[in-house]
Amino acid sequence: MVDTSARLLRLLSLLQARHDRSGAELAERLGVTTRTVRRDVERLRGLGYPVHSARGTAGYRLGAGAALPPLLLEDDEAVAVAVGLRTAAGGSVAGIEETSLRALAKLEQVLPARLRHRVGTLHSATVRVGEGGPRVDADVLVAIADACRRHESLRFDYTSPRGGTTTRSAQPHRLVSFTRHWYLVAWDTDRDDWRSFRVDRLVLRTPNGPRFAPRDPPDGDVAAYLEQRLSSHAWPVRATVALHASAPAVADRLWPGTGVVEPVDEGSCLLHVGADTARDLAWMITSVDVDFTVVDGPQGLVDALRAYGDRCLRAVRRS
């Protein structure tokens, strides 16, 4: 009986790990005959697990049932889930902190001592600094993600960072978690172009709009498109500077969202940046720590760079 129970748990784990498993593959992994596999599958079905026969493969698939079955996790999977729950308990998605902690308590209660020690060691050695970005509602993220999956249009009230609220209609493409914020990348039907929206600044209207045919992602890469938008186009003050170093040489010196680098040749590249003020631009450009030339930008940037240089020179003279 002990061997049979252990084998049933192993069979359940194999079915959870992948959608379709042939009877022959399961028999080989379990070290039994295909007839034994069939009997074990019937036992799982008798216990309430929805094990379906996969069409055309003489195999099996674990389907969705009325209740969540016990999940059998490998060691590294269990550690990853525990770390993810700890992160979610203090993350930027509102409304899931308590449920994350409850799930974490259940998981840690059954973790073997060696795994509990690994999770505890990582937690004790990690320090969380700052409050992070604005909180977003988990239900809003789920609703947007479902609209992306179903290709259903969305209508929402959107508050611009410069003030004012408008009603927008968009065809959602992807949710992107970028630095400390959540963004929706969507095709704006009113403006007939791609746009990005901060999720914490929108309020969904129901019901969803009509279904639509999905488009190819902007620039072929949603993440690159969003980074470029946030680095320059979305800011009130923008500039382009020529950096006297190659693009690969400066890539690691830029913070995410600082700017977009455009290669020129082996010894130079262009940096397109944006910010709220010219003074912020001056700080961002000089923080790259590479010689540069202003190619295009407001007069305020030139004034800010001169003031920054004069301040540094005065500090040197005093010392």
N, C-alpha and C positions, 0 to 999 in steps of 0.2 A: 504493500500500500504506500509506503514511504517513497519507493522508487517511482510509482505511478504518479503521485502528487508532485514530486519534483519534476518529472517529465512534463506534466501538464503546465506547470509554471514556465518551464523552458519553452514549450510550444507557444504559450501565450506571448512570451517575450519576443519570439521570432516573428509572430504574426503582427505584433505592434511595431516592429522595426521597419517593415516594408509592406506595401499594399498587397502584392500578389506573391504567393509562395507555392511552388508546385509540390505535389505530394511526394515526389521522388526526392526533391531537395530537402524537404522537412525530415523525411526518413533518414537521409544521410547525415543531416546535422544532429539528429537525436540518437542515431545509432540503432534504429529499429526498422521494422518493415513498413511498407506503405499501408498494409492492413492495420497495423497498430496505430499508425497516424490517423486513419479513418475512425478507429474506435475512440481515440483521444479527442478528435474533433467533435464527435458526438457527445462525449462527456462535457466538453466546454459548452456546447450548445445546451445541454441539460442544466448547466449551472447558470445559464442566462446570457452567455456571451454570443453576440451575433456573428458567428463565423459563416461566411457565405462561400459557396462554390464559385470559383472564378471561371467565367465563360471561356471556352476554347483553350484553356491551359491545363486542365485536369488538376487545378490547384485550389488554393483557399485564400480568402481575404477576410480580415476583421473589419466589420462594418460598425456604424454608429448605432448604439442602442438607446434604450430609455434612460439609462443611468451610466455614469462614467465608470468604466471598469478600473480595477487597480492597475497602475502603471508600473511596469518593471523596468528599472533604470540601471544602466551600467554605472560603475563608480564615477567616471568622469562626467557622465550625464547628470548624476545626482548632485555633484559638486557645482556644475554649471547652473542647474536649476536653483539651488540654494543661494548662490551668489546673485543670480538674476532677481530673486525675490527680495533679497536685502536691498539691492539697488532700487527696485520698484517701490519699496516701502518709503524711500526718501527721494524719489525722483520727481519729474515735472508733470506727471499725469495725475490729476486730482481724482480722488474718490477710490483709489485702489490701495492706499496705504494700509488700512486695517485688514483688508482681505489678504494682502500680501503677507502681512505678519502672521495671520492665522494659518495660511498655507505653509509658511516657513516653520512655524512651531510644530505642525504635523509632520513635516518632512524631517526636521532635526530629531524628533522623538524616535524615529525608526532608523536613522542613519547609523551604520556601524561606527564604533568608536574612532577608527582610523580616519573615516571620512568626516565625522563631526569635528575632529581635531584640525583637519585641513581647512574646513570652512571657518572654524573659530580663529585659527591662526591668521587667515587672510583678513577677517573682519577686524581683529585687534591691531593689525599692522597697517590698516587703511584709515586715513583721516579725510573726512569730507569737509571741504572749505566752501563757504558761501552758500547762498540759498538757491543757486541755480537760476534758470529762466522762469518766465511766467508759467503758472499752472494751467493746464488744459484739462477739460473734462474727458474722462475715458469714454463715456457714451458718445461724445461728439467724434472722437477719433474712430470709434467702431462704425458709426453711421457713415462717415466719409469713406472709410476703407471699403465698406459694403457697397457704396455707390460707385467707387472705382472698379470694384470687381464686377458689378452688374451693369456697368456702363450706363448709369442713370444720371441725368443732369441734376445740378443742385442750384437752389436759390438761397441766398443768405444776405444778411445785413453785415456790412464790413466797415469798420472804423479805420480810417486812414491814420498813419502815424503823424500826419500834419493837421489832424482834426477833421471832423465831418464824417457822417455816416451815409453810405449809399447802399442801395439794393443791387446785388450782382447776380448774374446768371452765368454759370460755368459748367463745362464738361470736365469732371475731375479725372486726373490721370494717375497721380501718385502722391502719397504722403511722404515727406522727407523730414527726418530728425537731423537738424543741422545745428552744431554747437549747442546752445541752450534753448533752442526754440523748435517748434513744430511748424512745418509749412505745407500748404497744399499747392501743388503745381497743376494747373488746369488751363483749358482753352476757354478764354473769356469770350462768350458768344456776342456780347454787346460791342466789344472792341475788336473782335475778329483777330485775336492774337493770343499767344501764350502769356500767362500771368502767374505770379506766385503770391500767396496770401498767408499771412500769419494766422494760424488756427486760433490762437487766443484772442484775436481781434474780430472773429466772425461769429455770428449767431445764425444757426441754420433755420430755414423756413421749411415747413412740411406742408404737403407731401413732396417727395422728389419729383423732378420733371421727367420728360420723356427719355427713352433710351436713345443712345447715339452710337454711331460707328466709331470705334477707337481710332485715334490718330497716332502716327509715329511720334515718339518722344521728341521734344525740342532739342535741336542740335545733336540728336542721336544719343543724348546722355542727360537724364534728368538732374543728376547731382551736379554735373559740370555747368548746366544751364543755371541752376539755382545759385551756385557759387559765383558765377559771373554777374548775375543780377544783384546779389547782395554786396558784391565787391565794388561795383561802380554805378550801374544804371539806376538803382533804387535810391541813391543818395542825392541830396540837394546840391552838394559841392563835389565836383569831379575833376580829375586831372590825369594826365599821362606824362610819365617821366621815362627817360632813357637811362637804364641802369648799365654801368660800364662793367658788366660781367655777364657770363652766359646764363641762360635760363636754368639749366640744371644746377649751376653753382648757387643760385639764390632761392631755389625752390624750398629748401629746408629752413630758410630764414623767415618765411612768411607764416603768420598765424592764419588758421582757417578763416576765410572771409575778408582777409586784409586786402587782397587785390588779385587781379588776373594777369599772369605773365604771358607775354607774347614773344616767342623767340625771334631774333633778328639775324644774328650770325654767331660765330664761336666766341666772340668777346663782348656781346651786348644783347640786350633784350628790352622790351617795353613793359612797363608796369602801369596798368590801368587801375586807379583807386578812386574811392568815393568815401565821403564822410559828412557829418553834420556841419562842420565848420572848417575853414581853411587852416586853423591852428591844429585841428585834429589830423588833417592831411599831412601837415609838416611833420608831426610826430610819427605818423605811420611810415612815411617815406624814409625819414632818417633812421628809423629803427631797423631797417633792412641792413644798415651798416655797409653800404656799397656806394662808391662815387656815382653821381647821377647828374642829369641835365633835364630841366623842365622843358617838356615839349609843348604841352598844352595845359592850361589851367587858368583860374581866375587871378587877378592882380593880388587878391588877398593872400594867395598862397605864396607869392614872391615876397610880400611884406612879412608874412609869418616866418618864412625861412630866414630872412634877414634878421628879424628880431631874435629868433632862436640862436643864430650864429653870434650875434652881438652879445647875447646873454652868456654864452659859453666863453667867449673871449674875455669878458669882464671877470668871469670866475677865475680864469687862468691868471690874469693880471693881478688880482687880489692875492692869489696864493704865492 
